[in-house]
Structures are given as structure tokens and as C-alpha cells.
């Protein structure tokens, strides 16, 4: 089966109510999470630049607050990716699959 790939197909799908719901669900998750991550990242950068004594506070051995925050940057990145994959599987993929199947049936 050949699917028509001209701009009218995409414009029609984009104008549909379910596609708009898909966009709304994506944006309602992605935008707040992006803002939260950027705030967390900028906090780390600002503290590293302006609160050097705090960031240099030794927690144990050679492990200090700056190193903990740096590691938590990686942890939070992987956590956000995992949470997004769960969100997409539960809230986005079903609608996208419906839209795709509907278009392939035409």
C-alpha cells in the first residue's frame, strides 16, 4: 500500500482534533520538564561560579557538594528520559498510532 506524501495530507492531519490533542499532551509534559531541567542546570552553574565555598564543602573523603551536583545532573538527565518514554508510551503513542493507522487505511 502506498501512502500519499504530499503537503495536503500533513496539513489535514495537523488540522485534526486528535493531532491537536497529541500536541497538547506533548507540550504539557515537555515544556514544564524542560524549564525544570534548565533551572536545575543553571542552579548548578551559578552555584559553581558564585557559591564556591558551598560547592567545595566536603561530604566525605574527596567527595564534595559540586561533585554530587554534577553526578545528579547525569542522574536527572536519565530520569527525565525514562519518564518521557513512559509518558510517550502511555499518552502519546496511542494517539499517534491511531492517526498513522487511519491514514494508512486510506
N, C-alpha and C positions, 0 to 999 in steps of 0.2 A: 504494500500500500504506500502510495506516495502522498506526502503531506505538502500542501501548498505553502510556500515560504515567501509570500510577498508581504509588504508592509500592512496591507489591509487586514490580514489575519491577526497580526500582532496588535494592531490598533483596536480591532473588535474585542480581542481577549482582554486587553488592558482596560477597555471601557466597561467591561462587565462587573457586576456587583461582587462576584466571588473573588476576582482578581484584586479588587479594591480592598476586600476583607483580608486577603493574603498580605497585601502591602501594609495594612494597618497592624496586623499581628506581628509582622516582621519589625516594623518601625517601633512599635510599643515595647519591644524587647531590646532591640539593638541600640536605639538611641540612648535610653537611660543607662544601659550597661556600658556603652562607650564613654559616656560622661563620667560614670563612676570610676572606670578604669583610668581615664585621663586625670581625674582628681587624685586618685591614689598614686599614679606615677609622678605627677607634679609635686605632690607632698613629699615623696621620696627625694626628688631632685632638689626641692627647696630646703628640706631639712639637711641634705648633704652639703649644700652650699652655705647655709646660714645658721645651722644649729650643729656645728661640728663637734662641740663638746658632748651634746646629747647623743649624736650618732656614733661617737667614739666610746661611749660607755661600754665597758666590758661586761658581758653577761656571764661568760665562763671561759677560761683559757684565753685563746686568741679570738674568740667569737664575740663580736660587738653588735650593737644595735644596727649599724649600717649594713653589716653582712646579713643579719636576719631580715631586714627590709629588702635587700637585694634578692635573697632567696625567695622571699614571699612574692616578689614581682613575678618570678617564674611560676610559682605555685598558682598565683591568681590568674595568670595567662592560661594555664592548662585547665584550671577550674572553669573559667569563662567559656573556653572551647567545649568542654564536656557539657556544661549547662546548655550552651547553644545547640549542640547536637541533640540533646534530649528535647529541647523546646521545638526545634525544627521537626523532629520525628513525630511529635505529638500534635503540634499546632499548624505547621506549615506544609509538610509533605502531603498530608491527606488532601488538602485543597489543591495543591499543585498537581498531584496525581489525577484528581478528578478533572481538572482543566486540560491536562495532557490527553487523558483518555477520551474526553469529549471531543477534542479537536482531531484526534486520530480516527475517530469513528465517522468523521465527515468525509 
